Amino acid sequence: MSTERSAAIEDRVRLMRQEGSLLTNSGRPAAGARKLRAALRLLRWSPDVAPDHVAHRVLTSHVLISLGLAEAELGDTARGLATLDAAERIVADHDRPILWQQRALVLHRAGRVTEALRLLDAAVPVLARDGDPFAHTSALLTRVAIGIGVGRTRRAREDLRLCQEIAAREGFALTEAKVAHDLGYCAVLDGDIPAALRAFEEAAERYAEHGAGYLPVLAMDKARALLSTGLAGEAARELDSAFALFTADRFSVDYAWAELTRAQAALAVGQPATARDWAVRAGRRFRRHGDHAWAAVADLTAMRARLSMNRSAMPVAARCERLATRLRELGLANDADHADLLAAQAFLDAGRPEQARQVQALSRRGGPLEVRLLRRLVRARLASGGQALRELRAGLDLLHAQRGRWGSAELRAALYATGADLARQGLDLALASGSPRLVFAWTERHRAQSFRLAPVRPPADEVVRDAVAELRQLSHNLREAELRGRSDPATRARCASLERLVQQRTWQLEGGGPRRHVVSLTAIQAQLAEANRVMVSFFDHDDRLSALIVDQRRVRLVRLGSTSVVVETVTRLLHDLDALCGRRLPARLEAALIRSADHHVRLLSADVAAPLHGFLGDSDVVIVPTKHLSAIPWGLLPEFRGRPATVTLSASMWSFGRQVPADPALRRGGLLVGGPRLLNAEKEIIGISAVHPDARRITGPAATVEAVLHALDGIDFAHLVAHGHHEPGNVLFSCLDLADGPLMAYDLARLKVAPRHVVLSACDVGQANVRAGDEALGFTAALLHSGTSSVIASVARVPDDLAVDVMSSYHRALAAGAEPARALADAATAESRIPLVCFGAG
């Protein structure tokens, strides 16, 4: 072969190797492998040729090194290692550290962590000294991946810092994206979800430009982060986007990871059989790829599912013990602890506490939050009485500390699901004790914990500001189109996209600010005595409702009916009330709906209220509902008609709301707002103005979002007559319609000083999404969380014409000195179907 032809071949192969490596590093290993194999054919390489007779030896070794990684990325780690062995026989000494780095990455895929780290620790200093910046960053990123896999984030962060410096200096854009991605995963392991989501967003922007093939992997890591917060539904949406991004290039490996994450999501929503099936499939796929570390993690997920399915405990315990040993051999200490603790749980389920006590993970400390919570739960099951409850309280305190690190009310509320087993076990122990006081203390400890944290005001964010402005205008246009009977799917889709953008930016808010402690029962009883009130605190246990009656001296436990029956009754009643409101109905249909509503009121009375009647006397009532009872229009029930009743999410929250504001001088006057498209809004505002002549009025075109928000800040009371919309799919955007668009729950975070008292008379934004732990999200909940003491709002649609007289009466009582709950009870007695409720402190 002529020298000129040989040089041409080498130039072409160098280009093909560069292109193949770029394809692999950009998340397209199948395309990369095809390009690299074609390069080897041009070089006429054969594995049977002796090393001394290989033509273009150095270049051939480079191609083989790149091909070995591509083959491993496709899922065939054995073939990848064999290709690297072939490269080892011909590689030049100065290229050997690059080979070590590639081999380490493939060994990591095969679960051979110790060997991989040994190679990297040898390669990194040599690459740093020889001045090959790309190879150096590649080795650092490989060592980071291994460190993250075994939970060693401190060293990983040090490597990422150095990698970022090199990438920024050399202009390695894709490497910078990978650094952001890995920093996000480190933050997930450290429990700093806001930081993780910010890093993932940065990585997504960079990948979109420089490595779109990595976007599915990023989506799955984001799904795992959301799963750790309890947002299983949001995690599922991220997984759906990951599946949509799969290509033939990365189908095999990524699909295994997606199956595993899908299994973890199914576990989070209580579908263990589905979780087991996904995990088993993922494990098989990982084994075919030779990825033993991830296969073991998939097996761990399957064991968690089997334990949740109440399978035979002893076989599960034995398998978990063997799995723990295998995970430790793979260097996955945290996962091994998790497997050990699952074995301990299985031993306890089988009635073998002594074997459970021998589990070594019980004596360890630290680890991810999930492992630490499980350790507390197992220790509680092994203990008794006060020691068991102390272990469970310590676990819930861990959750609350984690919650305090996050600024998003949605993340704070969702986290409860992570500790649901702790709360359930604590309630079991409290009930077994036979002490109503202990039951009250325990239910209060884990109820509406996010309201004990100060609200976080979002910082100035141009992306969010622009998105909210566009969303407000498009929502306004959409409402106008709906009123004209027109459908606009494109605008609706754009609104949904903007809502999701804003929601995801709020997840990135850091926590901070003061925290409140759970108020003691003694303090609650003193406040009840001072206010002449009785508290009824409901809780649900095994589909059975119970109520704790708390007065100034005693706590009594009353057993009620079936939770599921009550939930069905509440749902039917609200449907009846909505159907009766806002339209002219045929007389026979209206009469049938009235009979149905009255029937459901009687059922609720019999199942929920009547058994309590003898304990209430003539006192005002503070109601702490479970999430199942949060939408009951209490004033419609005979036992509560005319009786002041306040609904609060926890006894502590009621206590906080009763406290005098720190600086009363900040409070100023009253505010009356009339929104668009309400026939009786002006009439209602005029009637209230007669009672509060000094109150500021904002109506008509002047009632814009900015004007109303500015006026709300620090106001003593505000009465808003505006159509409202509860958005269960995204409660941040539950809203009131104003002249220029919706005033959203999200907007309330901008208030410096929340209004003391708010009345929402013409809408159903008293509804909320109430999650496990009685954590509520919605417009009314957002007001209360921002610091508003009490809110009058409806849990169903309100007849506009009837609301006018009721609200005038309400404000006359308020002006005469009555507290909100008393004023509402007195005003609503004349009309039995006004579903207004007093929320907060009353």
C-alpha positions in Angstrom: 0.0 0.0 0.0 1.4 3.4 -0.9 2.3 5.9 1.8 -0.1 8.3 0.3 -3.0 5.8 0.4 -2.1 4.7 3.9 -2.1 8.3 5.2 -5.5 8.9 3.5 -6.9 5.8 5.3 -5.5 7.0 8.6 -7.1 10.4 8.2 -10.4 8.9 7.3 -10.3 6.5 10.3 -9.4 9.3 12.7 -12.4 11.2 11.6 -14.6 8.1 11.9 -13.3 7.3 15.3 -13.9 10.9 16.4 -17.5 10.7 15.0 -18.1 7.3 16.6 -16.9 8.5 20.0 -19.0 11.6 19.8 -22.1 9.6 18.9 -21.5 7.3 21.9 -20.8 10.2 24.2 -23.9 12.0 23.0 -26.1 9.0 24.0 -26.2 7.2 20.6 -23.9 4.1 21.2 -25.5 2.0 18.5 -24.7 4.6 15.8 -21.2 5.0 17.4 -20.5 1.3 17.3 -21.5 1.1 13.6 -19.1 3.9 12.8 -16.3 2.4 14.8 -16.6 -1.1 13.3 -16.5 0.4 9.9 -13.3 2.1 10.9 -11.8 -1.2 11.9 -12.8 -2.7 8.6 -10.9 0.1 6.8 -7.9 -0.7 9.0 -8.2 -4.4 8.0 -8.0 -5.3 11.7 -8.5 -8.9 12.8 -8.3 -10.3 16.3 -6.3 -13.2 14.9 -3.4 -11.0 13.8 -0.4 -11.0 16.2 0.1 -7.7 17.9 3.5 -7.1 16.2 1.9 -7.5 12.8 -1.1 -5.1 13.3 -1.0 -2.3 10.8 -1.8 1.2 12.1 -1.3 -0.1 15.6 -1.8 3.1 17.6 -4.8 4.1 15.6 -6.3 0.7 15.8 -6.0 0.6 19.6 -7.8 4.0 19.8 -10.7 2.7 17.8 -10.9 -0.5 19.8 -10.9 1.5 23.1 -13.8 3.6 21.8 -15.6 0.6 20.5 -15.3 -1.3 23.8 -17.2 1.5 25.6 -19.9 1.7 22.8 -20.5 -2.1 23.1 -20.8 -1.8 26.8 -23.2 1.1 26.5 -25.4 -1.0 24.3 -25.6 -3.5 27.2 -23.1 -6.1 26.2 -20.4 -5.6 28.9 -18.7 -9.0 28.2 -18.2 -8.0 24.6 -17.0 -4.6 25.6 -14.4 -6.0 28.0 -13.3 -8.5 25.3 -12.8 -5.6 22.9 -10.8 -3.7 25.5 -8.7 -6.8 26.0 -7.8 -6.7 22.3 -6.9 -3.1 22.7 -4.7 -3.9 25.7 -2.5 -6.2 23.6 -1.5 -3.4 21.2 -2.0 -0.1 23.1 1.0 2.3 23.5 2.2 3.1 27.0 1.1 6.7 26.8 -2.4 5.6 25.9 -2.7 3.0 28.6 -4.4 5.4 31.2 -7.2 6.1 28.6 -7.7 2.4 28.3 -7.8 2.1 32.1 -10.5 4.7 32.2 -12.6 3.0 29.6 -12.2 -0.4 31.2 -13.2 1.1 34.6 -16.4 2.4 33.2 -17.3 -1.0 31.7 -16.3 -2.8 34.9 -18.6 -0.4 36.9 -21.4 -1.5 34.6 -20.6 -5.1 35.5 -20.7 -4.3 39.2 -17.0 -4.8 39.7 -16.6 -1.6 41.6 -13.4 -2.3 43.5 -11.5 -3.1 40.3 -12.9 -0.1 38.5 -11.9 2.3 41.3 -8.4 0.8 41.4 -7.9 1.5 37.7 -9.3 5.0 37.9 -7.1 6.0 40.9 -4.2 4.9 38.8 -5.3 6.6 35.6 -6.5 10.1 36.9 -3.1 11.4 38.2 -1.3 10.2 35.0 -3.9 11.8 32.7 -3.7 15.0 34.8 0.1 15.1 34.4 0.2 14.2 30.7 -2.2 17.1 29.9 -4.9 15.3 28.0 -7.9 17.4 29.3 -10.7 15.4 27.6 -9.4 12.0 28.8 -8.8 13.5 32.2 -12.5 14.7 32.5 -13.7 11.4 31.2 -11.8 9.6 33.9 -13.1 12.0 36.5 -16.7 11.5 35.4 -16.3 7.7 35.5 -15.0 7.9 39.1 -17.9 10.2 39.9 -20.4 7.7 38.5 -19.0 5.0 40.7 -18.9 7.2 43.7 -22.5 8.2 43.2 -23.4 4.5 42.8 -22.0 3.6 46.2 -23.3 6.8 47.8 -20.0 8.6 48.3 -21.0 12.1 47.3 -18.2 14.1 49.0 -15.4 12.8 46.8 -17.8 12.8 43.8 -18.4 16.6 44.3 -14.6 17.2 44.5 -14.1 15.4 41.2 -17.0 17.3 39.6 -15.6 20.6 40.7 -12.3 19.8 39.0 -14.1 18.5 36.0 -16.2 21.6 35.7 -13.0 23.8 35.8 -11.4 21.8 33.0 -14.6 21.7 30.8 -15.2 25.4 31.1 -11.6 26.2 30.2 -11.5 23.8 27.3 -15.0 24.4 26.0 -16.3 20.8 26.6 -20.0 21.7 26.4 -21.3 18.1 26.7 -19.0 17.5 29.7 -20.4 20.5 31.4 -23.9 19.1 30.9 -22.8 15.8 32.5 -21.3 17.7 35.4 -24.6 19.4 36.0 -26.4 16.1 35.7 -24.1 14.4 38.2 -24.3 17.3 40.6 -28.0 16.9 40.6 -27.8 13.2 41.4 -25.4 14.0 44.3 -28.0 16.4 45.6 -30.7 13.8 45.4 -28.6 11.4 47.5 -28.0 14.2 50.0 -31.7 14.9 50.1 -31.4 18.5 48.6 -34.2 18.1 46.1 -34.4 21.8 45.2 -30.7 21.9 44.3 -31.1 18.6 42.4 -33.9 20.0 40.3 -32.0 23.2 39.5 -29.0 21.1 38.4 -31.2 18.8 36.3 -32.8 21.8 34.6 -29.4 23.2 33.7 -28.3 19.8 32.4 -31.5 19.5 30.3 -30.8 22.9 28.6 -27.2 21.8 27.8 -28.2 18.3 26.7 -30.8 19.7 24.4 -28.1 21.5 22.5 -25.1 19.1 22.8 -26.3 15.6 23.7 -30.1 15.0 23.3 -29.5 11.2 23.7 -29.0 11.8 27.4 -32.4 13.4 28.0 -34.2 10.1 28.7 -31.6 9.2 31.4 -32.0 12.7 32.9 -35.8 12.3 32.9 -35.5 9.1 34.8 -33.1 10.6 37.4 -35.6 13.5 37.8 -38.3 10.9 38.3 -36.3 9.3 41.0 -35.8 12.6 42.7 -39.6 13.3 42.7 -40.3 9.8 44.0 -38.1 10.6 47.0 -40.4 13.5 47.8 -43.6 11.5 47.5 -44.7 13.0 44.2 -45.3 9.7 42.5 -47.7 11.1 40.0 -45.2 13.7 38.8 -42.5 11.1 38.7 -44.7 9.0 36.5 -45.1 11.9 34.1 -41.3 12.3 33.9 -41.1 8.6 33.2 -43.6 8.9 30.4 -41.4 11.6 28.8 -38.4 9.3 29.2 -40.1 6.5 27.3 -41.2 9.0 24.6 -37.5 10.0 24.1 -36.2 6.4 23.7 -34.6 5.6 20.4 -33.3 2.4 18.9 -29.8 3.5 19.8 -30.4 3.4 23.6 -33.4 1.2 23.9 -31.9 -1.7 25.7 -30.0 -0.1 28.6 -32.3 2.8 29.2 -35.3 0.6 29.1 -34.0 -1.5 32.0 -33.4 1.7 34.0 -36.9 2.9 33.1 -38.4 -0.4 34.1 -36.7 -0.2 37.5 -37.9 3.4 38.0 -41.4 2.4 37.0 -41.2 -0.3 39.6 -40.2 2.2 42.3 -43.1 4.5 41.2 -45.6 1.6 41.5 -44.3 0.9 45.0 -44.8 4.5 45.9 -48.5 4.5 44.9 -49.3 1.2 46.6 -49.2 -1.2 43.7 -46.7 -3.9 44.9 -47.7 -6.6 42.3 -47.1 -4.1 39.4 -43.8 -3.0 41.1 -42.6 -6.6 41.4 -43.3 -7.4 37.7 -41.4 -4.3 36.5 -38.5 -4.9 38.9 -38.2 -8.6 37.8 -38.1 -7.5 34.1 -35.5 -4.9 34.8 -33.3 -7.4 36.7 -33.4 -9.8 33.8 -32.5 -7.1 31.3 -29.6 -5.8 33.5 -28.2 -9.3 33.8 -28.3 -9.8 30.0 -26.3 -6.6 29.8 -23.8 -7.9 32.4 -24.7 -5.0 34.8 -24.8 -6.9 38.1 -24.9 -3.8 40.3 -28.1 -2.5 38.8 -29.5 -6.0 38.6 -29.0 -6.3 42.4 -30.8 -3.0 43.0 -33.7 -4.3 40.8 -33.8 -7.4 43.0 -34.0 -5.2 46.1 -37.0 -3.4 44.6 -38.7 -6.8 43.9 -38.1 -7.8 47.5 -39.7 -4.6 48.8 -42.7 -5.4 46.6 -43.0 -9.0 47.8 -42.8 -7.9 51.4 -45.6 -5.4 50.7 -47.7 -8.2 49.2 -47.6 -10.1 52.5 -45.8 -13.1 50.8 -44.5 -15.9 53.1 -42.2 -14.0 55.4 -39.4 -16.5 56.1 -38.5 -17.1 52.4 -38.5 -13.3 51.8 -36.2 -12.8 54.9 -33.7 -15.4 53.6 -33.6 -13.9 50.1 -33.1 -10.4 51.6 -30.2 -11.6 53.7 -28.5 -13.2 50.7 -29.2 -10.0 48.7 -27.7 -7.8 51.4 -24.5 -9.9 51.2 -24.4 -9.6 47.4 -25.0 -5.8 47.6 -22.1 -5.3 50.0 -19.8 -7.3 47.8 -20.7 -4.9 45.0 -19.9 -2.0 47.2 -23.5 -0.8 47.6 -23.5 -0.4 51.3 -26.7 1.7 51.6 -28.6 -0.7 49.5 -27.3 -3.6 51.5 -28.5 -1.9 54.7 -31.9 -1.5 53.0 -32.0 -5.3 52.2 -31.0 -6.1 55.8 -33.8 -4.0 57.2 -36.3 -5.7 54.8 -35.1 -9.0 56.2 -35.6 -7.8 59.7 -39.2 -6.7 58.8 -39.8 -10.1 57.3 -38.5 -11.9 60.4 -40.8 -9.7 62.5 -43.8 -10.6 60.3 -42.9 -14.3 60.8 -42.8 -13.8 64.6 -39.0 -14.2 64.8 -37.9 -11.1 66.7 -34.6 -12.6 67.8 -33.5 -13.1 64.3 -34.6 -9.6 63.4 -32.4 -8.2 66.2 -29.3 -9.8 64.7 -29.5 -7.7 61.5 -26.4 -5.7 61.4 -28.0 -2.6 59.7 -29.9 -1.9 62.9 -26.7 -0.8 64.7 -25.6 1.4 61.9 -26.2 5.1 61.4 -26.7 7.4 58.5 -27.7 6.5 54.9 -30.4 7.9 52.7 -33.6 9.2 54.3 -35.5 6.1 53.2 -33.1 3.8 54.9 -33.0 5.9 58.1 -36.8 5.9 58.3 -37.0 2.2 57.8 -34.4 1.6 60.5 -36.5 3.7 62.9 -39.6 1.7 62.0 -37.9 -1.7 62.6 -36.4 -0.5 65.9 -39.9 0.6 66.9 -41.3 -2.8 66.1 -38.6 -4.4 68.2 -39.2 -2.1 71.1 -42.3 -1.6 73.2 -44.3 1.2 74.9 -42.6 4.5 75.2 -39.3 3.4 73.5 -41.2 2.4 70.4 -43.0 5.7 70.2 -39.7 7.5 70.7 -38.2 5.7 67.7 -41.3 6.6 65.6 -41.2 10.3 66.7 -37.5 10.4 65.9 -38.3 9.2 62.4 -41.1 11.8 61.9 -38.6 14.4 63.2 -36.2 13.4 60.4 -39.0 13.9 57.9 -39.8 17.3 59.3 -36.2 18.4 59.2 -36.1 17.3 55.5 -39.3 19.2 54.8 -37.8 22.3 56.3 -35.1 22.2 53.6 -37.6 22.7 50.9 -39.4 25.9 50.0 -42.2 24.4 47.9 -45.5 23.9 49.7 -46.2 21.1 47.3 -43.0 19.2 48.1 -43.5 19.7 51.8 -47.0 18.3 51.6 -46.0 15.4 49.5 -43.2 14.2 51.7 -45.7 12.7 54.3 -46.1 9.6 52.1 -42.5 8.7 52.7 -43.2 8.3 56.4 -46.7 6.9 56.3 -45.7 3.6 57.9 -44.2 5.4 60.8 -47.4 7.3 61.4 -49.5 4.2 61.0 -47.4 2.3 63.5 -47.6 5.2 65.9 -51.3 5.4 65.7 -51.6 1.6 66.3 -49.5 1.9 69.4 -51.4 4.9 70.7 -54.8 3.1 70.2 -53.5 0.0 71.8 -52.5 2.0 74.9 -56.2 2.9 75.5 -55.2 6.5 76.2 -57.2 9.1 74.3 -54.6 11.7 75.3 -51.9 9.7 73.7 -54.0 9.1 70.6 -54.6 12.9 70.3 -50.9 13.7 70.8 -49.9 11.1 68.1 -52.4 12.2 65.5 -51.4 15.8 66.0 -47.7 15.0 65.6 -48.0 13.9 62.0 -50.9 16.1 60.9 -50.4 19.0 58.4 -46.8 19.3 59.3 -46.0 21.7 56.3 -48.0 24.4 58.0 -45.5 24.5 60.8 -42.9 25.9 58.4 -42.7 29.5 57.3 -43.8 30.2 53.8 -41.1 31.0 51.3 -41.4 34.0 49.0 -40.1 33.1 45.6 -37.1 35.2 44.4 -37.3 37.3 41.3 -37.2 34.9 38.4 -37.6 36.3 34.9 -38.5 32.9 33.4 -41.4 32.5 35.9 -42.5 36.1 35.6 -42.8 35.8 31.8 -44.5 32.4 32.1 -47.0 33.7 34.6 -47.8 36.8 32.6 -48.4 34.7 29.4 -50.4 32.2 31.4 -52.6 34.9 32.9 -53.4 36.3 29.5 -54.0 33.0 27.8 -56.2 31.8 30.7 -58.2 35.0 30.3 -58.6 34.4 26.6 -59.6 30.8 27.2 -62.3 31.8 29.7 -63.6 34.3 27.1 -63.7 31.7 24.4 -65.5 29.2 26.7 -68.2 31.8 27.4 -68.7 32.1 23.7 -69.0 28.3 23.4 -65.6 28.0 21.6 -63.0 25.3 22.2 -59.3 26.2 21.9 -57.2 23.0 22.4 -53.9 24.7 21.4 -54.3 27.5 24.0 -55.3 25.0 26.7 -52.2 22.9 25.9 -50.0 25.9 26.1 -51.5 26.9 29.5 -50.8 23.4 30.8 -47.2 23.7 29.6 -46.8 27.0 31.3 -48.3 25.8 34.5 -45.9 22.9 34.6 -42.9 25.2 34.0 -43.9 27.4 36.9 -44.7 24.4 39.1 -41.2 22.9 38.4 -39.5 26.2 39.2 -41.3 26.4 42.6 -39.9 22.9 43.4 -36.5 24.5 43.2 -37.1 26.9 46.1 -34.9 26.4 49.2 -36.5 26.2 52.6 -35.7 28.4 55.6 -37.3 30.7 58.1 -38.7 30.0 61.5 -40.4 26.7 62.4 -43.1 26.1 64.9 -43.3 23.2 67.4 -46.4 21.0 67.8 -48.6 22.8 70.4 -49.1 20.7 73.6 -52.5 19.3 74.5 -52.4 21.3 77.7 -51.9 24.5 75.7 -54.7 23.6 73.3 -57.1 22.9 76.2 -56.2 26.3 77.8 -57.0 28.1 74.5 -60.3 26.1 74.1 -61.3 27.1 77.6 -60.5 30.8 76.9 -62.6 30.7 73.7 -65.4 28.5 75.1 -64.9 25.9 72.4 -64.8 22.2 72.0 -62.4 20.5 69.5 -63.4 17.5 67.4 -60.4 15.8 65.9 -61.2 13.1 63.4 -58.9 10.3 62.3 -59.2 7.2 60.1 -57.9 3.8 61.0 -58.5 0.7 58.9 -61.5 2.3 57.1 -63.1 3.3 60.5 -63.6 6.9 61.4 -63.1 7.9 65.0 -63.3 11.3 66.7 -61.4 12.7 69.7 -63.5 15.2 71.7 -61.3 17.7 73.5 -62.5 20.2 76.0 -60.7 22.1 78.7 -60.5 19.1 81.0 -60.8 15.8 79.1 -60.1 14.0 75.9 -62.7 11.3 74.9 -62.6 8.8 72.0 -65.7 8.2 70.0 -66.0 5.4 67.3 -67.9 6.3 64.2 -68.8 4.6 60.9 -67.1 3.4 57.8 -64.7 5.9 56.2 -65.5 4.7 52.6 -69.2 5.1 53.2 -68.8 8.7 54.5 -66.5 9.6 51.5 -69.1 8.4 49.0 -71.9 10.3 50.8 -69.8 13.6 50.8 -69.1 13.2 47.1 -72.8 12.7 46.3 -73.9 15.6 48.4 -71.4 18.0 46.7 -72.6 16.9 43.3 -76.2 17.6 44.3 -75.3 21.1 45.6 -73.4 21.9 42.4 -76.3 20.7 40.3 -78.7 22.9 42.2 -76.6 26.0 41.7 -76.5 28.6 38.9 -79.1 27.4 36.5 -82.9 27.1 36.1 -84.0 23.5 36.4 -87.3 21.8 35.7 -89.3 21.7 38.8 -89.4 17.9 39.1 -85.6 17.7 38.6 -85.0 20.4 41.2 -87.2 18.7 43.7 -85.4 15.4 43.1 -82.0 17.0 43.7 -83.3 18.7 46.8 -84.5 15.4 48.2 -81.2 13.7 47.3 -79.2 16.5 49.0 -81.4 16.3 52.1 -81.0 12.5 52.1 -77.2 12.8 52.0 -77.2 15.4 54.7 -79.2 13.0 56.9 -76.7 10.2 56.2 -73.7 12.4 57.2 -75.5 13.5 60.3 -76.1 9.9 61.3 -72.6 8.7 60.5 -70.5 11.6 61.6 -72.3 14.3 63.6 -75.1 12.7 65.7 -72.7 10.4 67.7 -70.9 13.6 68.8 -73.9 15.7 69.8 -74.0 14.7 73.4 -70.4 15.7 74.0 -70.6 19.2 72.4 -73.1 20.9 74.7 -73.7 24.5 73.5 -70.1 25.2 72.8 -68.6 26.5 69.6 -66.7 23.7 67.7 -63.3 23.5 66.2 -63.2 20.7 63.7 -59.9 18.9 62.7 -61.0 16.7 59.7 -59.2 13.9 58.0 -58.6 14.4 54.3 -61.9 12.4 53.8 -64.0 15.0 55.7 -62.3 18.2 54.5 -65.0 19.0 52.0 -68.1 18.5 54.3 -70.3 21.7 54.4 -70.6 21.4 58.2 -73.2 24.1 58.5 -75.8 22.0 56.6 -75.8 19.2 59.2 -78.5 19.7 61.8 -76.1 19.3 64.7 -74.0 22.2 63.4 -76.7 24.5 61.9 -76.5 27.8 63.8 -73.5 26.5 65.8 -70.2 28.3 65.2 -67.8 25.8 63.6 -64.2 26.3 62.5 -62.4 23.8 60.2 -58.6 23.6 60.7 -56.0 21.2 59.4 -54.5 20.6 62.8 -54.9 21.7 66.4 -51.5 23.4 66.3 -52.6 25.3 63.2 -55.7 26.6 65.0 -53.6 27.6 67.9 -51.1 29.5 65.7 -54.0 31.3 64.0 -55.4 32.4 67.3 -52.3 34.2 68.2 -52.2 38.0 67.9 -50.1 39.2 64.9 -46.6 40.3 65.9 -47.1 43.8 64.6 -50.8 44.9 64.5 -49.6 48.3 63.2 -49.0 46.6 59.8 -52.8 46.0 59.5 -54.8 48.5 57.6 -58.6 48.7 56.9 -60.7 46.6 54.6 -60.9 45.7 51.0 -63.9 44.8 48.8 -63.3 43.3 45.3 -65.9 42.6 42.6 -64.8 40.3 39.8 -66.3 40.0 36.2 -69.3 38.1 35.0 -71.2 38.0 38.3 -74.7 39.5 38.1 -75.0 40.2 41.8 -71.4 41.2 42.5 -72.1 44.9 42.5 -75.1 44.5 44.7 -73.2 42.4 47.2 -70.3 44.9 47.3 -72.8 47.8 47.8 -74.5 45.9 50.7 -71.2 45.3 52.4 -70.0 48.9 51.8 -72.9 50.0 53.9 -71.5 48.1 56.8 -67.8 49.0 56.1 -68.0 52.5 54.6 -64.2 53.0 54.9 -63.3 49.8 53.1 -61.5 50.3 49.8 -63.6 49.1 46.7 -62.0 47.7 43.6 -64.5 46.6 40.9 -65.0 46.5 37.2 -61.9 47.0 34.9 -59.9 48.3 37.9 -60.0 44.9 39.6 -56.8 43.6 38.0 -54.5 41.0 39.5 -51.8 43.5 40.3 -54.2 46.0 41.9 -55.8 43.4 44.1 -52.6 41.8 45.2 -51.2 45.2 46.1 -54.3 46.0 48.1 -54.4 42.6 49.8 -50.9 43.0 51.3 -51.3 43.7 55.0 -55.1 44.4 54.9 -57.2 43.6 58.0 -60.0 41.9 56.0 -60.8 41.3 52.4 -64.1 40.3 50.8 -63.7 39.0 47.2 -66.7 38.4 45.0 -65.3 36.6 42.0 -65.7 33.3 40.2 -63.3 30.7 41.5 -61.9 27.6 40.1 -60.3 24.7 42.0 -57.7 22.9 39.8 -57.2 19.5 41.3 -54.6 18.7 38.6 -52.3 21.5 39.6 -53.5 23.2 42.8 -51.0 26.1 42.5 -53.3 27.4 39.8 -56.6 27.3 41.7 -57.7 30.8 41.2 -60.2 33.7 41.3 -61.2 35.4 38.0 -60.4 39.1 37.9 -60.7 41.7 35.2 -57.4 40.9 33.4 -57.1 37.2 34.2 -56.8 34.8 37.1 -55.4 35.6 40.6 -53.7 32.2 41.3 -52.8 30.5 44.5 -49.2 30.8 43.2 -49.5 34.6 43.3 -50.2 34.6 47.1 -46.6 33.8 47.8 -45.8 37.4 46.8 -47.7 38.9 49.7 -45.3 40.4 52.3 -48.0 40.4 55.0 -51.0 38.2 54.5 -54.5 39.6 55.0 -55.8 38.7 58.5 -59.3 37.6 57.3 -60.6 36.8 53.8 -64.1 36.0 52.5 -64.5 34.2 49.2 -68.2 34.3 48.7 -68.9 33.3 45.1 -66.8 30.3 44.4 -65.9 26.8 45.4 -62.2 27.4 46.2 -62.7 26.2 49.7 -62.0 22.8 48.1 -58.5 21.5 48.3 -56.4 18.5 47.4 -55.8 16.9 50.7 -53.0 14.4 50.8 -51.8 11.8 53.3 -51.1 13.4 56.6 -54.0 15.8 56.0 -51.8 18.1 54.0 -54.0 20.5 52.0 -53.2 22.3 48.8 -55.5 24.8 47.1 -56.5 28.5 47.1 -57.9 28.6 50.6 -55.0 26.5 51.9 -52.5 28.9 50.2 -54.1 31.8 52.0 -53.8 30.0 55.4 -50.3 29.0 54.7 -49.3 32.6 53.8 -50.5 33.6 57.3 -54.1 34.5 56.9 -55.9 33.7 60.2 -59.3 32.7 58.9 -61.0 32.3 55.5 -64.7 32.0 54.7 -65.0 29.9 51.5 -67.3 27.4 49.9 -66.8 23.7 49.3 -69.4 23.7 46.5 -70.9 26.2 44.2 -72.8 29.1 45.9 -76.0 30.6 44.5 -75.1 34.2 43.8 -78.5 35.6 44.7 -78.7 33.9 48.1 -75.1 34.9 48.9 -75.9 38.6 48.8 -78.2 38.6 51.8 -76.1 36.1 53.7 -72.9 38.1 53.2 -74.6 41.4 54.3 -75.7 39.7 57.5 -72.3 38.2 58.0 -70.5 41.5 57.8 -73.0 43.2 60.1 -72.3 40.5 62.7 -68.5 40.9 62.1 -68.7 44.7 62.5 -70.6 44.2 65.7 -67.6 42.2 67.1 -68.5 38.6 66.4 -65.7 36.3 65.4 -65.9 34.8 61.8 -67.3 31.4 62.8 -70.1 33.0 64.9 -70.9 35.6 62.3 -71.2 32.9 59.6 -73.4 30.6 61.8 -75.8 33.4 62.5 -75.9 34.6 58.9 -76.5 31.2 57.3 -79.3 29.9 59.5 -82.0 31.3 57.2 -80.7 29.4 54.2 -79.9 25.7 54.7 -78.0 25.1 51.4 -75.2 27.7 51.5 -72.1 25.5 51.7 -69.8 28.2 53.1 -67.3 27.0 55.7 -65.1 29.0 58.1 -61.5 27.7 57.8 -58.5 28.5 60.0 -58.7 30.0 63.5 -62.4 31.1 63.3 
